């Protein structure tokens, strides 16, 4: 008997193939692998430990339609086989027996066939019934619906992800509208707040100040080696909940689940990371269940050096084309990190760029309901942080693109209110650098309602992170100035939303075009049912990331964000508009993501930033072929 290390097969072209992860139409010969049982007692003992003997069968030609499936290298041989061909469940060795049903990558639970149970020593380890994956999905969704508390549903979903990866994603894809609020906002906010109490096993890498000088070594501890997307947070500004320190890990885990479910990026290509530099949250520091460093946040040079080491190690370990998504960093760090590494790494900040892109898409599609062009409208923001200034800049860029006016001029269509009032020229010397472009000539205004009455905006956007700040007086002022006021209350979770859907529709007599950051239920007003939209970043970042990966893009450009916005807006149907919606339903999110990926990739090729050559003829079809499939595969 021999024990087969996985690494000895990764370099063998006869098994894993010699082509790159995005090669198409290749033909190569691969010896199929047969499993042979050996009849000695010693052999049986080894078999129970997962070792096998391999023999070569007759050689055959394998036609490859695509070897992408989410951008990861074909480690397991799944992409070299068609859907009906069996694959080998590689682990450290060929997984079998008890180890196989404990491996979330390969576990199928009661869906293992009779043949698979014989071949992989599963007899007696499972009940005798064999069921389909479809029945498993039905069983799981029924079980999750039994929970009344959203956090319990979240814990059940995370437990499933750790037990059976493909079933988790199959369930999430088929019930995306129901489960998206469970695995991400708003429930993920509560999960982060209670992360220490519900923590069971690590789902990503925790890099703290203790690892300074050893970050490259830490990255190499992660079992998957072909990482293509990293979502990283330092936990200082989690949603609208503030500094949650190490408990912010729920955000990268949730985001990457959506990268796979909605964008089709292979799970093994995704890496969640939390940078732990301490927390200034006294409640967490006093919490016996807190899992992070018990110290005040590191700042200045110490913080910068740790982030520099991390970014250098990421590039060294995973290469030029790994996508690093910054998530929920505080304003003062978020802008600096994006500016510093935007020219040297493939980086993306979802709070700044993703939010901006999805909001711009909603504004473009809303023009079908209110008429005119973006340049005809006036925009007023409550909140001048990452999200607010990011959205404002993308709006100005899109107006500049449509009108050929300089962006310095188009910025004058956009006004921002922060905690001190309207941002105007007289405050210029005291403003943070990212607010200065939005200081316009106007007398000082200290309250939002006065700003609405003075500026008379057609669009009111909330990114303040403070709940119920769109008061009745503010919303009624918007309704008095506009026949169809556009009101976007974007702060997360729902408790931090600037106003509820019911308040917006009631205070505008049903005339508002309303969207929120987290979902609200339908509202009945004077016998008519209004369905509020959700301006959810999940519309954009999965497809955006897939577009970058499938084209081998090396840098993010603002024009790619504009392309993503236009692609999303184009997916809103007349039926959606008739319901007052400015975003398409999530039920078609994978197709929407493919459209976005295609447009982003096309722009990347146009800008000369794509390295995956030659360019596919049909980028939409190619994007679909790249997507990870959660369907079970047959095992040899």
N, C-alpha and C positions, 0 to 999 in steps of 0.2 A: 504494500500500500504506500501511496505517496500523498503528502499534503501539498496542495497547490496554492501558492501565494498568488493573489490577484495581480500583483505587479508584474509577475513573469509573463502574463498573457497580454498586458496592455501594450507591450512593445512588439508583440508577435503579429505581423500583418496577416497571417493565416487565420487568426481568430478575431482580432479587433479591426483589421483592415489598416491600410496605409494612407488612405485619403484623409483630408482635413474634414472638420466637422460640418462644413457647408458644401461639400462636393456633391455633385448631382450626376445622374446618368452613368455612374461608374459600373464597370464589370470586373469582378475579381473572383478568384476561386478560393473557397473556404472549406476546409474539411469539417463536416458536421461531427459533433461530439456525441458519442454513445456512452451510456452509463452501464458498467458491467459489475454485477454483484460477484464477490469472491467468497467461496464457500468455507473458508477456514474460520475458526473461532477468533483468531487474531484479526482477520479481515473484518469480521462482523463488528468487533469492538471498535475498529478504526472507522467503519462506516457510521457508527452511531455518533462519532465525533465530527462527522461531516466530510470525511475524505472520500475520494472516489478514484477509480481507475478509469482512464480515458482510452478509447480506441478510435482510430480513424475509420470512418466509413468511406464509401465511394465519393470521390470529389465531384462537386457540381458547381455550376455557374450561378451566382446570385446577382440578380439585377437590382440595383438600388435606385428607387425613385427619389428619395430624399434621406439625408443623414443628419438633418438638423434637429427637428423636434424640440424647439426651445433653445437652441444655440449651444447645447452642451455636447462634449465629445461622446461618441457612441460607446461608452464604457461597457455597457451590459450586452451589447450586440442586438438590442431591440430594434434599432433602425435599419439594420442590415437584412432584416427579415420582413416579409409582408405580414399583414395582420393575422393571417391564418397559419403562419409558420411558427413552430415552437421556438422558445429561446431558453438559454441556460441561466438560472438564477444565481449569478455570481455574488458571493460575499467575500470574506477573506479567503474562503475556499468555496466550492460549490455548496450552496446552502441546502441543508436537508434536515429532516426530523424536527426536533424541538426548536433548533436555531432558526429554521425557516419560518415557522409561524410566529417567532418573536422578532423577525426582521420586517420593519414597516414597509420597506421598499418592495418586498416580494410577497408578504403575507396576503392571502386571499380569504382567510377564515374558512367558512363552510363552503366556499365556492371552489376549493380544490377538487378537481375531478377524481374519479376512481383510479384512473391511470396515474395521475400525479401523486396520489396517496401511496400507491405501490412503489413508484420510482423514487420517491423522496422520503420514505420511511415515516409516513404520517399515520399509518394504521394505529388506531387506538388513542392517538393524540387528539382526535377530533370526533365528535358525534358522527354517526353513520350517514346522516342526510347530506345531500349535495344540493346547494341552491345557486341561483344565478346572482350576478352582481346587481341586476335590476331589483331583485327581491330584497337584497341587502340594503339598497338605497331606500326602498319603501319602508323597511323595518327601522332604519336609522332615523329617517325624518319623522316617523311616528313617535319614536322614543324621545327625540329632542322636543317635539311639540308637547310632550307631557310636562316638561319643566315650565313653571310659571315665572321664574326669576331669570332674566336675561343672562346674568353671570353664570348660572348653572348651565345654560345652553352653551355659553362660551367654553366652559371647562369641559363639557362633553365633546365639543368639536375638537378641542386641542388634544384630548385623550384619544380620539379617533385618529387624528393626524399622526400621533405617535405609535399607533397600533397597525394602521392599514392606510398607507399614504394614498393609494389609488382610489380607494373607497371614499376617503375624505374629499378629494378633488372632484370625483364623480358627483358626490352629494352636493357640494358647493356649486358646481356648474349647473346642475339640473334644478336647483332651488335657490338661485343666486339672489333674487329679490327678497326672499324670506331670510336667507342666512347672511347676506352681506352686512346687515346691522349687527349681527351676532359676532362675526369674526373680526369686524372692524368697527368704525364709529357708528353708534355711540357706545356700544358695550365695551369695546377695548379700553375706553377711558376708565371705566370702573375697574376693569381687570388690571390696569397699570396701578391704580390707586391701592389695590389689594394684592399686588403681585407677590409680595413676600409670603402672604398667607396661602395663596393657591399654587405657589411654585412647587413643582414636582420633579422635573428633570430639565436640564438645559436644552434650549432649542436654537442656540446661536453661540457666538463667542463673546465673552466678557473680557474686555481689555481695560485694566485699571492702571493707576500709577505704579502699582507693584510690578507691572510688566514692562516698565520703561527700560529701554535697552535690549528687550527680548521680544519685541512685537513680531518680528519675522518668524521667530521660533514658534510663537503662539499661533500665528496663521497656519503654520505647517502642522499644527496639532489637529486642525479640522480634517475629518476623514475624506471629504470630497476635494479633489485637487483641481478640477476644471471649473472654477468659479467664474461666472461672467456678470453677475449682478450682486452688489453689496448694498444693503440699506443700513446706514449707521446713524446712531443718535447719541447725544451725551445726556439726554433726559432732562435738560434744563427748562424746556417749554413744551410740555406734553399737551397737545391739543389746547384747550383753554384752561387747563388744570394747573399749570405752573410747573415748578421744579419737582420732579418725581425721581430724580437720580437714577440709580441702577434699575429701578422698577419700570423705567421707560422701555425695556426690552420688548414689551408687548407690541410696540409700534413697528419695529423692524420685522418681527415675526408675522404680524398681521399684513403688512404691506407686501411681503414676499409671498404669502399665501395667495394674494390677489394677482401678483405677477404671474403665478402659475395658472390659477383658475381662470382669470380674465384675459391674460395676455399669452398664455401658452408657453411660458418659459419653464424649462425643465426644473423640477425641484432641486435636483442635485447640482444645478448651476447657481443656486441662490445661497447667500450667506448673510444672516442677520448679525449685526455687531452693536454692542453697547460700549461706549467709551466712558469709563467710570472715573471721574475726577473729584468725586465727593458730591455733596448736596448741601444746599443752604436751607433745606426744609427741616426745621427743628422737630416737627412731628415724626418724620422718618428717622432722624438721628436718635430719637428716644424710643423707637419701635423695636421691640425685641425680635420681630420677624423680618426686619429690613435686611436685605441680602447684599447690599453694597458697602463701599468704604464709609466708615463712620468718621467723616471729617468734613470741614467746610470745603466748598469748591475751590480747586486750584484755578488760578487765573494767570494772565500775563505770559511771561516767558515759559514758565513750567507747562502751562496748557498748550501753548503754541508748539513747543518742542515735542510733546506727546503726539499731537495731531500730525506734525511733520513726519515723525517717525512712522506713524501709521500709514500715511499716504505713500511714503517712499516704499515701505514694505509691501503694500498692496500691489504697487506697480512692479516691483521686483519679483513678487511671487506669482502674480496672475497675468502680467503683461500689460501692454499699452491699451488694450481694448476692453478692459474690465470696467463696467459702469459702477460708479460710486454715487449713491443717492443719499444726500444729507437730509436728515429728517428731524424736525422738532428741536433744532438748536435755537438758542435765544438770539434776538435780533442782532446784537453787537457781534456775535460770532458767525451767524448765518451769512451775512453779506460779505464779511471778510474772507471766509472760507471759499465761497463761490468765486469771489474776485481773485483770490490767491491761486487757486488750483484750476480755475477754468481754462487757463492757457496751457497747462501741463498735463492735465488728466481729463478723462471722460467723466465729468461730474454733472450732477443735476440736483437741484433743490426743489422738492415737491411743494414745499410751503410757499416758495416764491414763484417758481416757474410753472409747476403743475397746476396750482390753484389759478394762476393767471390764465393759463391756456384753457382750462375748463370754463372759467367765467366768461372769457372772451367768446367762446363757442356759444354759450347761452345768450350773450348779447347779440351776436350775429344772427342767431335764429329768431330772437325776439323781434327783430325788425320786420319779420313777416306779419307780426301781430300789431305793431304800432306804426309801421311805415318809416320812410326816410332811410338815411344812411347813418353810420356811426358818427360821422362828422356833424350831423344835424342834432345830436343829443348832447346833454350836459350831465356830467357824472360827479356825484358827491359821495365820498367815502367817510365812514366813521371807523377810524383805525388807520394808523400810518406806519405799521410795522412791516414785517416780511411780506405777508399776504397782500396788504393794501397797496404798498408801493410796487410790488411785483405785478399785480393786476393793472394798476394805473399805467405802468410803463408799457405793458403789452397792448393796452387799448390805444395809447398814443402812437405806438409803432404801427398798428394796423390802420389807424386813420391816416398816418403819414404815407403808408403804402398805397392806400386808396386814393389819396388826394395829391400825392407828390409834394406835399408841404413838408418843411423841415420839422423834425420831431420836437424841437424846442418850441415851435409854434403850436403843434397839436396838443402838447401838454397843457395848454391853457384851457382846454375843454374839460379838464379833470381837476377837481378840488378835493382836498383832504382835511379832515378834522381829527386832531389828536386830543390828548387829555387836557391840553391847554387852550383848545379852541381851533378855529380855522387857521390853516397854515398860510401865512401871508408874508409879504416882503419885510414888514417891520420886525418880524421875528427871526430874520435870516441868520443873524450872528449866533443865536442860541440853539439853532436846529442841528440835529444829527445829520451827517453827510448825506444819508439816503433820503432825507426829507427835503433837502434844499431845492431839488429840481421842481418841487410842487409848491413853492412859495410864490404866489401871484400878487399882483397889485390889488389891494382891497383893504377897507378899514377893518380893524380887529373885530372878531365875532367870537364870543365865548361859549355859546350853547349851540347844540345841534339844530334845534327848532328855528333859531334865528338864522343859522346858515341856510336851512332849507328855504325860509322865506326870502332871504336875500339873494342867494344864488339861483333859486328856482330850478333845481335839477330835474331832469326827466328820469334819471336812474339813481336810486339810493342803494349803496352797497355797504354792508356791515362786516368788518373784519376785526372788531375790537376785542373779541374774547370776553366781552362783558354782557351778560344776559339782560334782556328787557330794556335795552337802551333806545329802541325804536318805540317810543311811547305813543299813546293815542294822539297826542298833540302833534307829534312829528309825522305820523302816518296820515293824519287828516290834512296836514299842510301839503303833503305830497299829492293827496287826492284832489285838493282844491286847485292845484297848479297843473294837473295832468288828467286827461281822460282815462288813460291806461298807465298808471304809475308802475314802474318796474322796481320791485323791492326785493333785494337779495340779502337775506339774513344768514350769513355764511359761517358764523362762529360755531365751533364744536366743543363738546357734545350738545345735545338738545337743550340742556339746562343753561347753556351759555348763549343760545341763539338770541339775536337782538330783538326778535319778536316771533311769536308763533304763527302758524298758517291761519289759525282761526282768527287771531287778532288782525292780521293783514287783510283778510277778506271782509271781516265784519266792519272794520274802520274805514274801508274804501267802498263799502256797499257792493262788494263782489267784483270791483273793477281792477283790482291789482293783478299784475303778473308777478307771482311770488315763487321764490326758490329759497331753500335753506341748505345748510351744509350737512346736517343730519336729517333723517327722514321724519316727516310728520304724517299722520293719517289724513285721509280725505275729510273735508269739511262741508257740512250742509249749511247753506245760508239761504233763507227765504225760498225753500223748496228746491234749490239747485245744489248739486254736489260738485264741489271743486276739488281737484286732485293736485296737491302742491308738488312742484318739481324738487329735485335734489341736485344741487351743484356739487357733485361728488368727484373728487380727484381720481377716483377709480375709473372714471370714463377715459382719462387721459394717460396716466403714467404706465399702465401695463402695455398698451399698444405703442406708446412712445418708446419705451424701453425695448420692446421687440423690434421696432424699426431700426434702432441703433445697433442692436446685436446682429440682425440678419444682414445688414449692410457693412458690418465691420467698421462702423463710424468711430473716429478717434477723438472728436471734439463736438460739443453741443453748441449750436448756433441759434440765435433768436428766430431766424426764419423757419427753423424746424418747429418751434412752438407755434408760430402762426399757421404753419401747414397743418399741424395737429388740430388746432382750433377749427379751421375751415373744414377739415375732414369730419370732425364730430358734428358740426352744425349741419353738414350736408346729409346726415343720417336721420334728421328729424322729419317725419312724414307729415302729410296733410292731416292725417287722422290724429296725430299728436297735437298739431296746432289747433285742431277743432276742440280738443280737450283743454286748451290753454297751456299746454306743456311746451317748454323750449328745449327739452332734452329727450332723446329717445328712451324707450324702456330698457331696463337692464337685461331683459330676457334674451336680447340679441347681442349681448356685450362682446362675445368672442368674434362675431362678424364685424362689429364696430371696431374692435381693436385691430383686426386685420386691415381694415380700411385706413385707420390711423397709421399703422406700421408702414403700409405701402406709401402713403404720402410723405411720411417722415424720411423713409429710405430714399425716395425719389429726390427729395430736397437735398439730402446728404450727397447723393451722386452728383446732383447739379452743382453743389458748392465745392466738389472735389474733396470731400471729407470721408468718403466711403473707401474702404480698402478691399471689400469682397468683390473681386472681379472675375469674369465679366458681369455686368449688371443683368439680373434676370429680366426676361422680356415682360412677364406679367408679375408685377410685384405683389399684387393682392393675392393671387393664387400661390405665389411663393411664400407669402406670410402665413397663409393657412396651412401650407405643407410643413412649416417650421413648428407648428404648435404641438405641445405635449398632449398626448392622449391619456386619459385616466382609465381607459378600458383595460381589463385584465388581459394578460398574454398567457398563452399555453406554455407550460414548461416541459422540457424534454424528460 
